[in-house]
Amino acid sequence: MSNSQTTTESCQPGHALVLQPAGHGLCKLACACGGLLEPTPDTEEAHRERHHRHLNEVQADSTT
């Protein structure tokens, strides 16, 4: 990932992963739905895990 570009990846409708570089190999995380925002810089891998858990929660909520 480039240090000057925001990365957006679609996974589920309305829930695109948004990673914004924060320097030193760290990034910030958000979900396009607005229900997940991690403004504290962390590694991309850690944020991807958080987003995966968010998607699991969304899916569980939609089936109950």
mmCIF file as Biopython writes it, N, C-alpha, C and O atoms, coordinates in Angstrom:
data_model
#
loop_
_atom_site.group_PDB
_atom_site.id
_atom_site.type_symbol
_atom_site.label_atom_id
_atom_site.label_alt_id
_atom_site.label_comp_id
_atom_site.label_asym_id
_atom_site.label_entity_id
_atom_site.label_seq_id
_atom_site.pdbx_PDB_ins_code
_atom_site.Cartn_x
_atom_site.Cartn_y
_atom_site.Cartn_z
_atom_site.occupancy
_atom_site.B_iso_or_equiv
_atom_site.auth_seq_id
_atom_site.auth_asym_id
_atom_site.pdbx_PDB_model_num
ATOM 1   N N  . MET A ? 1  ? 0.856   -1.176  0.000  1.0 0.0 1  A 1 
ATOM 2   C CA . MET A ? 1  ? 0.000   0.000   0.000  1.0 0.0 1  A 1 
ATOM 3   C C  . MET A ? 1  ? 0.898   1.233   0.000  1.0 0.0 1  A 1 
ATOM 4   O O  . MET A ? 1  ? 1.876   1.287   0.745  1.0 0.0 1  A 1 
ATOM 5   N N  . SER A ? 2  ? 0.582   2.194   -0.806 1.0 0.0 2  A 1 
ATOM 6   C CA . SER A ? 2  ? 1.337   3.437   -0.898 1.0 0.0 2  A 1 
ATOM 7   C C  . SER A ? 2  ? 1.083   4.291   0.341  1.0 0.0 2  A 1 
ATOM 8   O O  . SER A ? 2  ? 0.002   4.229   0.926  1.0 0.0 2  A 1 
ATOM 9   N N  . ASN A ? 3  ? 2.063   5.080   0.739  1.0 0.0 3  A 1 
ATOM 10  C CA . ASN A ? 3  ? 1.914   5.939   1.907  1.0 0.0 3  A 1 
ATOM 11  C C  . ASN A ? 3  ? 1.086   7.183   1.632  1.0 0.0 3  A 1 
ATOM 12  O O  . ASN A ? 3  ? 0.860   7.975   2.548  1.0 0.0 3  A 1 
ATOM 13  N N  . SER A ? 4  ? 0.626   7.383   0.406  1.0 0.0 4  A 1 
ATOM 14  C CA . SER A ? 4  ? -0.123  8.601   0.102  1.0 0.0 4  A 1 
ATOM 15  C C  . SER A ? 4  ? -1.509  8.314   -0.454 1.0 0.0 4  A 1 
ATOM 16  O O  . SER A ? 4  ? -2.187  9.238   -0.903 1.0 0.0 4  A 1 
ATOM 17  N N  . GLN A ? 5  ? -1.940  7.088   -0.439 1.0 0.0 5  A 1 
ATOM 18  C CA . GLN A ? 5  ? -3.203  6.725   -1.061 1.0 0.0 5  A 1 
ATOM 19  C C  . GLN A ? 5  ? -4.129  6.021   -0.087 1.0 0.0 5  A 1 
ATOM 20  O O  . GLN A ? 5  ? -3.691  5.199   0.717  1.0 0.0 5  A 1 
ATOM 21  N N  . THR A ? 6  ? -5.403  6.346   -0.164 1.0 0.0 6  A 1 
ATOM 22  C CA . THR A ? 6  ? -6.409  5.637   0.610  1.0 0.0 6  A 1 
ATOM 23  C C  . THR A ? 6  ? -6.824  4.414   -0.186 1.0 0.0 6  A 1 
ATOM 24  O O  . THR A ? 6  ? -7.059  4.511   -1.391 1.0 0.0 6  A 1 
ATOM 25  N N  . THR A ? 7  ? -6.918  3.267   0.467  1.0 0.0 7  A 1 
ATOM 26  C CA . THR A ? 7  ? -7.322  2.024   -0.164 1.0 0.0 7  A 1 
ATOM 27  C C  . THR A ? 7  ? -8.753  1.715   0.240  1.0 0.0 7  A 1 
ATOM 28  O O  . THR A ? 7  ? -9.091  1.750   1.423  1.0 0.0 7  A 1 
ATOM 29  N N  . THR A ? 8  ? -9.593  1.415   -0.740 1.0 0.0 8  A 1 
ATOM 30  C CA . THR A ? 8  ? -10.976 1.036   -0.469 1.0 0.0 8  A 1 
ATOM 31  C C  . THR A ? 8  ? -11.236 -0.299  -1.145 1.0 0.0 8  A 1 
ATOM 32  O O  . THR A ? 8  ? -10.963 -0.462  -2.334 1.0 0.0 8  A 1 
ATOM 33  N N  . GLU A ? 9  ? -11.759 -1.244  -0.398 1.0 0.0 9  A 1 
ATOM 34  C CA . GLU A ? 9  ? -12.072 -2.565  -0.937 1.0 0.0 9  A 1 
ATOM 35  C C  . GLU A ? 9  ? -13.511 -2.905  -0.591 1.0 0.0 9  A 1 
ATOM 36  O O  . GLU A ? 9  ? -13.930 -2.772  0.559  1.0 0.0 9  A 1 
ATOM 37  N N  . SER A ? 10 ? -14.266 -3.345  -1.589 1.0 0.0 10 A 1 
ATOM 38  C CA . SER A ? 10 ? -15.630 -3.793  -1.342 1.0 0.0 10 A 1 
ATOM 39  C C  . SER A ? 10 ? -15.615 -5.243  -0.902 1.0 0.0 10 A 1 
ATOM 40  O O  . SER A ? 10 ? -14.815 -6.038  -1.396 1.0 0.0 10 A 1 
ATOM 41  N N  . CYS A ? 11 ? -16.490 -5.588  0.019  1.0 0.0 11 A 1 
ATOM 42  C CA . CYS A ? 11 ? -16.577 -6.966  0.476  1.0 0.0 11 A 1 
ATOM 43  C C  . CYS A ? 11 ? -18.036 -7.382  0.565  1.0 0.0 11 A 1 
ATOM 44  O O  . CYS A ? 11 ? -18.417 -8.403  -0.008 1.0 0.0 11 A 1 
ATOM 45  N N  . GLN A ? 12 ? -18.852 -6.624  1.261  1.0 0.0 12 A 1 
ATOM 46  C CA . GLN A ? 12 ? -20.287 -6.845  1.314  1.0 0.0 12 A 1 
ATOM 47  C C  . GLN A ? 12 ? -20.941 -5.536  0.888  1.0 0.0 12 A 1 
ATOM 48  O O  . GLN A ? 12 ? -20.374 -4.467  1.116  1.0 0.0 12 A 1 
ATOM 49  N N  . PRO A ? 13 ? -22.108 -5.596  0.281  1.0 0.0 13 A 1 
ATOM 50  C CA . PRO A ? 13 ? -22.767 -4.353  -0.143 1.0 0.0 13 A 1 
ATOM 51  C C  . PRO A ? 13 ? -22.882 -3.355  1.018  1.0 0.0 13 A 1 
ATOM 52  O O  . PRO A ? 13 ? -23.410 -3.678  2.082  1.0 0.0 13 A 1 
ATOM 53  N N  . GLY A ? 14 ? -22.384 -2.157  0.790  1.0 0.0 14 A 1 
ATOM 54  C CA . GLY A ? 14 ? -22.464 -1.102  1.800  1.0 0.0 14 A 1 
ATOM 55  C C  . GLY A ? 14 ? -21.385 -1.163  2.859  1.0 0.0 14 A 1 
ATOM 56  O O  . GLY A ? 14 ? -21.365 -0.331  3.766  1.0 0.0 14 A 1 
ATOM 57  N N  . HIS A ? 15 ? -20.481 -2.137  2.764  1.0 0.0 15 A 1 
ATOM 58  C CA . HIS A ? 15 ? -19.452 -2.305  3.792  1.0 0.0 15 A 1 
ATOM 59  C C  . HIS A ? 15 ? -18.065 -2.370  3.180  1.0 0.0 15 A 1 
ATOM 60  O O  . HIS A ? 15 ? -17.386 -3.391  3.286  1.0 0.0 15 A 1 
ATOM 61  N N  . ALA A ? 16 ? -17.642 -1.295  2.544  1.0 0.0 16 A 1 
ATOM 62  C CA . ALA A ? 16 ? -16.315 -1.258  1.945  1.0 0.0 16 A 1 
ATOM 63  C C  . ALA A ? 16 ? -15.263 -0.940  3.003  1.0 0.0 16 A 1 
ATOM 64  O O  . ALA A ? 16 ? -15.443 -0.040  3.824  1.0 0.0 16 A 1 
ATOM 65  N N  . LEU A ? 17 ? -14.178 -1.682  2.972  1.0 0.0 17 A 1 
ATOM 66  C CA . LEU A ? 17 ? -13.032 -1.451  3.843  1.0 0.0 17 A 1 
ATOM 67  C C  . LEU A ? 17 ? -12.286 -0.225  3.341  1.0 0.0 17 A 1 
ATOM 68  O O  . LEU A ? 17 ? -11.955 -0.148  2.158  1.0 0.0 17 A 1 
ATOM 69  N N  . VAL A ? 18 ? -12.015 0.735   4.223  1.0 0.0 18 A 1 
ATOM 70  C CA . VAL A ? 18 ? -11.300 1.945   3.843  1.0 0.0 18 A 1 
ATOM 71  C C  . VAL A ? 18 ? -10.062 2.055   4.727  1.0 0.0 18 A 1 
ATOM 72  O O  . VAL A ? 18 ? -10.176 2.226   5.940  1.0 0.0 18 A 1 
ATOM 73  N N  . LEU A ? 19 ? -8.885  1.956   4.125  1.0 0.0 19 A 1 
ATOM 74  C CA . LEU A ? 19 ? -7.621  2.092   4.837  1.0 0.0 19 A 1 
ATOM 75  C C  . LEU A ? 19 ? -6.938  3.367   4.379  1.0 0.0 19 A 1 
ATOM 76  O O  . LEU A ? 19 ? -6.759  3.583   3.180  1.0 0.0 19 A 1 
ATOM 77  N N  . GLN A ? 20 ? -6.557  4.211   5.324  1.0 0.0 20 A 1 
ATOM 78  C CA . GLN A ? 20 ? -5.875  5.459   4.990  1.0 0.0 20 A 1 
ATOM 79  C C  . GLN A ? 20 ? -4.485  5.429   5.627  1.0 0.0 20 A 1 
ATOM 80  O O  . GLN A ? 20 ? -4.372  5.294   6.845  1.0 0.0 20 A 1 
ATOM 81  N N  . PRO A ? 21 ? -3.431  5.554   4.826  1.0 0.0 21 A 1 
ATOM 82  C CA . PRO A ? 21 ? -2.074  5.527   5.360  1.0 0.0 21 A 1 
ATOM 83  C C  . PRO A ? 21 ? -1.863  6.591   6.435  1.0 0.0 21 A 1 
ATOM 84  O O  . PRO A ? 21 ? -2.332  7.723   6.316  1.0 0.0 21 A 1 
ATOM 85  N N  . ALA A ? 22 ? -1.140  6.194   7.491  1.0 0.0 22 A 1 
ATOM 86  C CA . ALA A ? 22 ? -0.849  7.129   8.577  1.0 0.0 22 A 1 
ATOM 87  C C  . ALA A ? 22 ? 0.658   7.264   8.804  1.0 0.0 22 A 1 
ATOM 88  O O  . ALA A ? 22 ? 1.093   7.869   9.784  1.0 0.0 22 A 1 
ATOM 89  N N  . GLY A ? 23 ? 1.447   6.697   7.893  1.0 0.0 23 A 1 
ATOM 90  C CA . GLY A ? 23 ? 2.899   6.792   7.995  1.0 0.0 23 A 1 
ATOM 91  C C  . GLY A ? 23 ? 3.501   5.692   8.845  1.0 0.0 23 A 1 
ATOM 92  O O  . GLY A ? 23 ? 2.820   5.081   9.668  1.0 0.0 23 A 1 
ATOM 93  N N  . HIS A ? 24 ? 4.780   5.448   8.637  1.0 0.0 24 A 1 
ATOM 94  C CA . HIS A ? 24 ? 5.539   4.447   9.399  1.0 0.0 24 A 1 
ATOM 95  C C  . HIS A ? 24 ? 4.923   3.055   9.315  1.0 0.0 24 A 1 
ATOM 96  O O  . HIS A ? 24 ? 4.983   2.302   10.287 1.0 0.0 24 A 1 
ATOM 97  N N  . GLY A ? 25 ? 4.330   2.694   8.175  1.0 0.0 25 A 1 
ATOM 98  C CA . GLY A ? 25 ? 3.748   1.371   7.997  1.0 0.0 25 A 1 
ATOM 99  C C  . GLY A ? 25 ? 2.420   1.176   8.693  1.0 0.0 25 A 1 
ATOM 100 O O  . GLY A ? 25 ? 1.916   0.056   8.767  1.0 0.0 25 A 1 
ATOM 101 N N  . LEU A ? 26 ? 1.846   2.251   9.204  1.0 0.0 26 A 1 
ATOM 102 C CA . LEU A ? 26 ? 0.562   2.171   9.894  1.0 0.0 26 A 1 
ATOM 103 C C  . LEU A ? 26 ? -0.538  2.796   9.047  1.0 0.0 26 A 1 
ATOM 104 O O  . LEU A ? 26 ? -0.259  3.568   8.129  1.0 0.0 26 A 1 
ATOM 105 N N  . CYS A ? 27 ? -1.786  2.463   9.356  1.0 0.0 27 A 1 
ATOM 106 C CA . CYS A ? 27 ? -2.918  3.046   8.640  1.0 0.0 27 A 1 
ATOM 107 C C  . CYS A ? 27 ? -4.083  3.216   9.602  1.0 0.0 27 A 1 
ATOM 108 O O  . CYS A ? 27 ? -4.088  2.678   10.709 1.0 0.0 27 A 1 
ATOM 109 N N  . LYS A ? 28 ? -5.063  3.975   9.153  1.0 0.0 28 A 1 
ATOM 110 C CA . LYS A ? 28 ? -6.312  4.171   9.886  1.0 0.0 28 A 1 
ATOM 111 C C  . LYS A ? 28 ? -7.382  3.385   9.154  1.0 0.0 28 A 1 
ATOM 112 O O  . LYS A ? 28 ? -7.236  3.108   7.964  1.0 0.0 28 A 1 
ATOM 113 N N  . LEU A ? 29 ? -8.458  3.020   9.844  1.0 0.0 29 A 1 
ATOM 114 C CA . LEU A ? 29 ? -9.485  2.146   9.281  1.0 0.0 29 A 1 
ATOM 115 C C  . LEU A ? 29 ? -10.866 2.754   9.424  1.0 0.0 29 A 1 
ATOM 116 O O  . LEU A ? 29 ? -11.167 3.417   10.417 1.0 0.0 29 A 1 
ATOM 117 N N  . ALA A ? 30 ? -11.706 2.522   8.417  1.0 0.0 30 A 1 
ATOM 118 C CA . ALA A ? 30 ? -13.119 2.863   8.488  1.0 0.0 30 A 1 
ATOM 119 C C  . ALA A ? 30 ? -13.875 1.892   7.599  1.0 0.0 30 A 1 
ATOM 120 O O  . ALA A ? 30 ? -13.296 1.251   6.722  1.0 0.0 30 A 1 
ATOM 121 N N  . CYS A ? 31 ? -15.171 1.791   7.836  1.0 0.0 31 A 1 
ATOM 122 C CA . CYS A ? 31 ? -16.054 1.031   6.963  1.0 0.0 31 A 1 
ATOM 123 C C  . CYS A ? 31 ? -17.002 2.028   6.313  1.0 0.0 31 A 1 
ATOM 124 O O  . CYS A ? 31 ? -17.442 2.979   6.959  1.0 0.0 31 A 1 
ATOM 125 N N  . ALA A ? 32 ? -17.311 1.821   5.061  1.0 0.0 32 A 1 
ATOM 126 C CA . ALA A ? 32 ? -18.171 2.748   4.324  1.0 0.0 32 A 1 
ATOM 127 C C  . ALA A ? 32 ? -19.557 2.886   4.947  1.0 0.0 32 A 1 
ATOM 128 O O  . ALA A ? 32 ? -20.248 3.874   4.696  1.0 0.0 32 A 1 
ATOM 129 N N  . CYS A ? 33 ? -19.971 1.913   5.753  1.0 0.0 33 A 1 
ATOM 130 C CA . CYS A ? 33 ? -21.290 1.977   6.380  1.0 0.0 33 A 1 
ATOM 131 C C  . CYS A ? 33 ? -21.347 3.010   7.492  1.0 0.0 33 A 1 
ATOM 132 O O  . CYS A ? 33 ? -22.434 3.421   7.900  1.0 0.0 33 A 1 
ATOM 133 N N  . GLY A ? 34 ? -20.188 3.436   7.989  1.0 0.0 34 A 1 
ATOM 134 C CA . GLY A ? 34 ? -20.130 4.393   9.086  1.0 0.0 34 A 1 
ATOM 135 C C  . GLY A ? 34 ? -20.203 3.733   10.450 1.0 0.0 34 A 1 
ATOM 136 O O  . GLY A ? 34 ? -20.093 4.414   11.469 1.0 0.0 34 A 1 
ATOM 137 N N  . GLY A ? 35 ? -20.385 2.427   10.491 1.0 0.0 35 A 1 
ATOM 138 C CA . GLY A ? 35 ? -20.513 1.719   11.757 1.0 0.0 35 A 1 
ATOM 139 C C  . GLY A ? 35 ? -19.191 1.257   12.335 1.0 0.0 35 A 1 
ATOM 140 O O  . GLY A ? 35 ? -19.169 0.665   13.414 1.0 0.0 35 A 1 
ATOM 141 N N  . LEU A ? 36 ? -18.099 1.509   11.653 1.0 0.0 36 A 1 
ATOM 142 C CA . LEU A ? 36 ? -16.775 1.123   12.136 1.0 0.0 36 A 1 
ATOM 143 C C  . LEU A ? 36 ? -15.807 2.230   11.788 1.0 0.0 36 A 1 
ATOM 144 O O  . LEU A ? 36 ? -15.646 2.583   10.620 1.0 0.0 36 A 1 
ATOM 145 N N  . LEU A ? 37 ? -15.157 2.781   12.810 1.0 0.0 37 A 1 
ATOM 146 C CA . LEU A ? 37 ? -14.157 3.812   12.601 1.0 0.0 37 A 1 
ATOM 147 C C  . LEU A ? 37 ? -13.046 3.587   13.610 1.0 0.0 37 A 1 
ATOM 148 O O  . LEU A ? 37 ? -13.282 3.623   14.818 1.0 0.0 37 A 1 
ATOM 149 N N  . GLU A ? 38 ? -11.844 3.355   13.121 1.0 0.0 38 A 1 
ATOM 150 C CA . GLU A ? 38 ? -10.659 3.188   13.966 1.0 0.0 38 A 1 
ATOM 151 C C  . GLU A ? 38 ? -9.668  4.277   13.583 1.0 0.0 38 A 1 
ATOM 152 O O  . GLU A ? 38 ? -8.827  4.063   12.710 1.0 0.0 38 A 1 
ATOM 153 N N  . PRO A ? 39 ? -9.753  5.447   14.223 1.0 0.0 39 A 1 
ATOM 154 C CA . PRO A ? 39 ? -8.856  6.547   13.860 1.0 0.0 39 A 1 
ATOM 155 C C  . PRO A ? 39 ? -7.437  6.375   14.395 1.0 0.0 39 A 1 
ATOM 156 O O  . PRO A ? 39 ? -6.533  7.104   13.987 1.0 0.0 39 A 1 
ATOM 157 N N  . THR A ? 40 ? -7.228  5.420   15.305 1.0 0.0 40 A 1 
ATOM 158 C CA . THR A ? 40 ? -5.905  5.188   15.859 1.0 0.0 40 A 1 
ATOM 159 C C  . THR A ? 40 ? -5.084  4.358   14.876 1.0 0.0 40 A 1 
ATOM 160 O O  . THR A ? 40 ? -5.505  3.264   14.498 1.0 0.0 40 A 1 
ATOM 161 N N  . PRO A ? 41 ? -3.939  4.849   14.460 1.0 0.0 41 A 1 
ATOM 162 C CA . PRO A ? 41 ? -3.118  4.099   13.515 1.0 0.0 41 A 1 
ATOM 163 C C  . PRO A ? 41 ? -2.717  2.724   14.068 1.0 0.0 41 A 1 
ATOM 164 O O  . PRO A ? 41 ? -2.402  2.582   15.249 1.0 0.0 41 A 1 
ATOM 165 N N  . ASP A ? 42 ? -2.737  1.738   13.205 1.0 0.0 42 A 1 
ATOM 166 C CA . ASP A ? 42 ? -2.327  0.381   13.536 1.0 0.0 42 A 1 
ATOM 167 C C  . ASP A ? 42 ? -1.853  -0.270  12.246 1.0 0.0 42 A 1 
ATOM 168 O O  . ASP A ? 42 ? -1.893  0.360   11.188 1.0 0.0 42 A 1 
ATOM 169 N N  . THR A ? 43 ? -1.407  -1.516  12.314 1.0 0.0 43 A 1 
ATOM 170 C CA . THR A ? 43 ? -0.958  -2.194  11.107 1.0 0.0 43 A 1 
ATOM 171 C C  . THR A ? 43 ? -2.158  -2.539  10.229 1.0 0.0 43 A 1 
ATOM 172 O O  . THR A ? 43 ? -3.282  -2.674  10.714 1.0 0.0 43 A 1 
ATOM 173 N N  . GLU A ? 44 ? -1.902  -2.677  8.942  1.0 0.0 44 A 1 
ATOM 174 C CA . GLU A ? 44 ? -2.969  -3.038  8.008  1.0 0.0 44 A 1 
ATOM 175 C C  . GLU A ? 44 ? -3.583  -4.380  8.383  1.0 0.0 44 A 1 
ATOM 176 O O  . GLU A ? 44 ? -4.802  -4.542  8.328  1.0 0.0 44 A 1 
ATOM 177 N N  . GLU A ? 45 ? -2.752  -5.335  8.760  1.0 0.0 45 A 1 
ATOM 178 C CA . GLU A ? 45 ? -3.250  -6.665  9.132  1.0 0.0 45 A 1 
ATOM 179 C C  . GLU A ? 45 ? -4.203  -6.583  10.329 1.0 0.0 45 A 1 
ATOM 180 O O  . GLU A ? 45 ? -5.256  -7.221  10.322 1.0 0.0 45 A 1 
ATOM 181 N N  . ALA A ? 46 ? -3.847  -5.811  11.346 1.0 0.0 46 A 1 
ATOM 182 C CA . ALA A ? 46 ? -4.708  -5.669  12.522 1.0 0.0 46 A 1 
ATOM 183 C C  . ALA A ? 46 ? -6.042  -5.035  12.151 1.0 0.0 46 A 1 
ATOM 184 O O  . ALA A ? 46 ? -7.092  -5.456  12.636 1.0 0.0 46 A 1 
ATOM 185 N N  . HIS A ? 47 ? -5.998  -4.022  11.291 1.0 0.0 47 A 1 
ATOM 186 C CA . HIS A ? 47 ? -7.238  -3.366  10.879 1.0 0.0 47 A 1 
ATOM 187 C C  . HIS A ? 47 ? -8.095  -4.296  10.013 1.0 0.0 47 A 1 
ATOM 188 O O  . HIS A ? 47 ? -9.321  -4.278  10.121 1.0 0.0 47 A 1 
ATOM 189 N N  . ARG A ? 48 ? -7.475  -5.093  9.171  1.0 0.0 48 A 1 
ATOM 190 C CA . ARG A ? 48 ? -8.249  -6.046  8.365  1.0 0.0 48 A 1 
ATOM 191 C C  . ARG A ? 48 ? -8.971  -7.052  9.271  1.0 0.0 48 A 1 
ATOM 192 O O  . ARG A ? 48 ? -10.107 -7.434  8.990  1.0 0.0 48 A 1 
ATOM 193 N N  . GLU A ? 49 ? -8.325  -7.477  10.343 1.0 0.0 49 A 1 
ATOM 194 C CA . GLU A ? 49 ? -8.976  -8.373  11.302 1.0 0.0 49 A 1 
ATOM 195 C C  . GLU A ? 49 ? -10.163 -7.692  11.968 1.0 0.0 49 A 1 
ATOM 196 O O  . GLU A ? 49 ? -11.217 -8.307  12.130 1.0 0.0 49 A 1 
ATOM 197 N N  . ARG A ? 50 ? -10.004 -6.419  12.358 1.0 0.0 50 A 1 
ATOM 198 C CA . ARG A ? 50 ? -11.115 -5.665  12.957 1.0 0.0 50 A 1 
ATOM 199 C C  . ARG A ? 50 ? -12.289 -5.558  11.977 1.0 0.0 50 A 1 
ATOM 200 O O  . ARG A ? 50 ? -13.446 -5.726  12.362 1.0 0.0 50 A 1 
ATOM 201 N N  . HIS A ? 51 ? -11.977 -5.277  10.709 1.0 0.0 51 A 1 
ATOM 202 C CA . HIS A ? 51 ? -13.035 -5.143  9.710  1.0 0.0 51 A 1 
ATOM 203 C C  . HIS A ? 51 ? -13.736 -6.482  9.499  1.0 0.0 51 A 1 
ATOM 204 O O  . HIS A ? 51 ? -14.955 -6.517  9.330  1.0 0.0 51 A 1 
ATOM 205 N N  . HIS A ? 52 ? -12.992 -7.575  9.507  1.0 0.0 52 A 1 
ATOM 206 C CA . HIS A ? 52 ? -13.581 -8.906  9.366  1.0 0.0 52 A 1 
ATOM 207 C C  . HIS A ? 52 ? -14.545 -9.187  10.528 1.0 0.0 52 A 1 
ATOM 208 O O  . HIS A ? 52 ? -15.640 -9.706  10.314 1.0 0.0 52 A 1 
ATOM 209 N N  . ARG A ? 53 ? -14.137 -8.846  11.755 1.0 0.0 53 A 1 
ATOM 210 C CA . ARG A ? 53 ? -15.030 -9.025  12.915 1.0 0.0 53 A 1 
ATOM 211 C C  . ARG A ? 53 ? -16.275 -8.149  12.769 1.0 0.0 53 A 1 
ATOM 212 O O  . ARG A ? 53 ? -17.379 -8.576  13.107 1.0 0.0 53 A 1 
ATOM 213 N N  . HIS A ? 54 ? -16.101 -6.937  12.271 1.0 0.0 54 A 1 
ATOM 214 C CA . HIS A ? 54 ? -17.233 -6.028  12.036 1.0 0.0 54 A 1 
ATOM 215 C C  . HIS A ? 54 ? -18.227 -6.662  11.055 1.0 0.0 54 A 1 
ATOM 216 O O  . HIS A ? 54 ? -19.436 -6.640  11.285 1.0 0.0 54 A 1 
ATOM 217 N N  . LEU A ? 55 ? -17.705 -7.225  9.967  1.0 0.0 55 A 1 
ATOM 218 C CA . LEU A ? 55 ? -18.587 -7.866  8.986  1.0 0.0 55 A 1 
ATOM 219 C C  . LEU A ? 55 ? -19.314 -9.061  9.590  1.0 0.0 55 A 1 
ATOM 220 O O  . LEU A ? 55 ? -20.490 -9.281  9.300  1.0 0.0 55 A 1 
ATOM 221 N N  . ASN A ? 56 ? -18.629 -9.833  10.426 1.0 0.0 56 A 1 
ATOM 222 C CA . ASN A ? 56 ? -19.283 -10.960 11.105 1.0 0.0 56 A 1 
ATOM 223 C C  . ASN A ? 56 ? -20.398 -10.481 12.020 1.0 0.0 56 A 1 
ATOM 224 O O  . ASN A ? 56 ? -21.458 -11.104 12.080 1.0 0.0 56 A 1 
ATOM 225 N N  . GLU A ? 57 ? -20.171 -9.380  12.735 1.0 0.0 57 A 1 
ATOM 226 C CA . GLU A ? 57 ? -21.210 -8.810  13.602 1.0 0.0 57 A 1 
ATOM 227 C C  . GLU A ? 57 ? -22.409 -8.337  12.797 1.0 0.0 57 A 1 
ATOM 228 O O  . GLU A ? 57 ? -23.555 -8.571  13.181 1.0 0.0 57 A 1 
ATOM 229 N N  . VAL A ? 58 ? -22.141 -7.671  11.679 1.0 0.0 58 A 1 
ATOM 230 C CA . VAL A ? 58 ? -23.211 -7.177  10.814 1.0 0.0 58 A 1 
ATOM 231 C C  . VAL A ? 58 ? -24.033 -8.348  10.296 1.0 0.0 58 A 1 
ATOM 232 O O  . VAL A ? 58 ? -25.263 -8.296  10.284 1.0 0.0 58 A 1 
ATOM 233 N N  . GLN A ? 59 ? -23.348 -9.405  9.869  1.0 0.0 59 A 1 
ATOM 234 C CA . GLN A ? 59 ? -24.059 -10.581 9.354  1.0 0.0 59 A 1 
ATOM 235 C C  . GLN A ? 59 ? -24.884 -11.242 10.453 1.0 0.0 59 A 1 
ATOM 236 O O  . GLN A ? 59 ? -26.022 -11.645 10.212 1.0 0.0 59 A 1 
ATOM 237 N N  . ALA A ? 60 ? -24.324 -11.360 11.654 1.0 0.0 60 A 1 
ATOM 238 C CA . ALA A ? 60 ? -25.057 -11.962 12.772 1.0 0.0 60 A 1 
ATOM 239 C C  . ALA A ? 60 ? -26.279 -11.129 13.137 1.0 0.0 60 A 1 
ATOM 240 O O  . ALA A ? 60 ? -27.342 -11.681 13.419 1.0 0.0 60 A 1 
ATOM 241 N N  . ASP A ? 61 ? -26.138 -9.809  13.134 1.0 0.0 61 A 1 
ATOM 242 C CA . ASP A ? 61 ? -27.273 -8.928  13.436 1.0 0.0 61 A 1 
ATOM 243 C C  . ASP A ? 61 ? -28.365 -9.018  12.399 1.0 0.0 61 A 1 
ATOM 244 O O  . ASP A ? 61 ? -29.547 -8.881  12.716 1.0 0.0 61 A 1 
ATOM 245 N N  . SER A ? 62 ? -27.973 -9.249  11.154 1.0 0.0 62 A 1 
ATOM 246 C CA . SER A ? 62 ? -28.978 -9.291  10.080 1.0 0.0 62 A 1 
ATOM 247 C C  . SER A ? 62 ? -29.743 -10.612 10.061 1.0 0.0 62 A 1 
ATOM 248 O O  . SER A ? 62 ? -30.801 -10.704 9.438  1.0 0.0 62 A 1 
ATOM 249 N N  . THR A ? 63 ? -29.222 -11.631 10.734 1.0 0.0 63 A 1 
ATOM 250 C CA . THR A ? 63 ? -29.902 -12.925 10.752 1.0 0.0 63 A 1 
ATOM 251 C C  . THR A ? 63 ? -30.728 -13.146 12.019 1.0 0.0 63 A 1 
ATOM 252 O O  . THR A ? 63 ? -31.393 -14.172 12.159 1.0 0.0 63 A 1 
ATOM 253 N N  . THR A ? 64 ? -30.682 -12.175 12.947 1.0 0.0 64 A 1 
ATOM 254 C CA . THR A ? 64 ? -31.475 -12.326 14.179 1.0 0.0 64 A 1 
ATOM 255 C C  . THR A ? 64 ? -32.702 -11.471 14.158 1.0 0.0 64 A 1 
ATOM 256 O O  . THR A ? 64 ? -33.476 -11.480 15.115 1.0 0.0 64 A 1 
#
